[in-house]
Amino acid sequence: MGQLRPFVTGVEVSVTRQELPLAYCVNRSPYVVSREVLFQERTFGIAPAYALIVDEEEGLDIDTPSDWEIAECLWRAREAGRGREPR
């Protein structure tokens, strides 16, 4: 217990994160499933399942006040890039 294990095997420890193979993780994006299937299967983990791949800004988790501040900064930067004043 408490021991670190490699997430990606077969690569040198000195490899940078940018050099690692692309990987995805489950985030808190919404699941879309019909009511009937949800009640019948009693799970969201129904095959076949399809991923909605979002970038870091779109998939930003807001769990803490500092997460909220980061999201606001990203939103302001995006709006400024569009030539609009943030509200």
Order of alpha helices (4+ residues) and beta strands (2+ residues): alpha-alpha
